[in-house]
Amino acid sequence: MHCKKFIWLFFLFFSWLSQANDYHLNINTEPMLPYNFYSESNDIVGINIDIVKAILKRSNISANFNIYPWVRSYKTTLSQSNAGLMSTARTPEREKLFKWVGPLASGKGFLYKLSNREDVTVKTIEDAKQYLVAVVRGDIYQKVFQDLGFELNKNLILFSYNAEYIKPFLMGKVDLILGSDIVIPYMLSERGSDISLVTPVVKIPDTQGNYLALNNNVPDEIVEKLNNALVELKADREYQQIIERYKKQ
C-alpha cells in the first residue's frame, strides 16, 4: 500500500515538473527603446527582454516574443490563455486583469524639453499644460495625463511607440516628451545625439515600475517559478550586467 502511494506521489511530482518544463508562453510587447526592440539583425532584444529570457531559462519555460503596437499587445494578452505582456505598469485598474512577475527594470520618469528651447518653461505638471506633450497611444501615461487634465490634440498628442515621437520632438513640432534616465539617453544615442541635447523639467507620477503581466489562465506555479527566478537573478551580477549592456551616457 505504501509502495503504491509512493509511486503515485512520484508520478504526480514528475508530471508537474514535466508540465512546468514543457510550458510555453507567448509574450507580447511594444517597441520601447531600450527595454524591448528589434536589433539591426531583426532579433527582439532589450533590457527587459533579456531579463525575461534569463528568468525563463532558469525556470525551464519556453517562450516566443512578439512586438506590436501597445494596444494590440495588450488586447492579445488578455485574449490568449498562455500570453504575457511586457514592459507593463502595475496599476490598481490592471491588478486583477493579470498575474504579475516583477518588477523588471525601469528608470525615473520625467518630461523632457530640448535644452535650447528657451520658450518652453516648465516647473510643474500644470505648467506643462501650456505645451504639446507626446505619449504612447493606449499606454498607462495616456490615462495618467488625461486624468491630470490634459486634452487630446490640444496639449496631448499620441504616437504608436516612444521612438516615433523623437523626430518631431527634435524638430520642435512637439514641446515635451515622456522618458526616463534610461530611455532618453538610449533614444538620443541611436540618432547620434547625446543627453546634453535635452533637459528634464518635471518628474512624472510613478506607475509602479515595469512588469511581466501574465494572462490569468497561466498556472500559479508558473508565475511563482518566474518570480523566484527573478529574485535569484537580481541577487546575481547578471541582472546588473544586462542593464549596463544597454546603458548610454
Buried (B, 14 or more C-beta within 10 A) or exposed (E): EEEEEEEEEEEEEEEEEEEBEEBEBBBBBBBBBBBBBEEEEEEBBBBBBBBBBBBBEBBEBEBEBBBBBBBBBBBBBBEBEBBBBBBBBBEEEBEEBBBBBBBBBBBEBBBBBBEEBEEBEBEEBEBBBEBBBBBBBBBBBBBBBEEBEBEEEEBBBBBBBBBBBBEBBBEEEBBBBBBBEBBBBBBBBBEEBEBEBBBBBBEBEEBBBBBBBBBEEBBEEBBBBBBBBBEBBBEEEBBEEBBEEBEBE
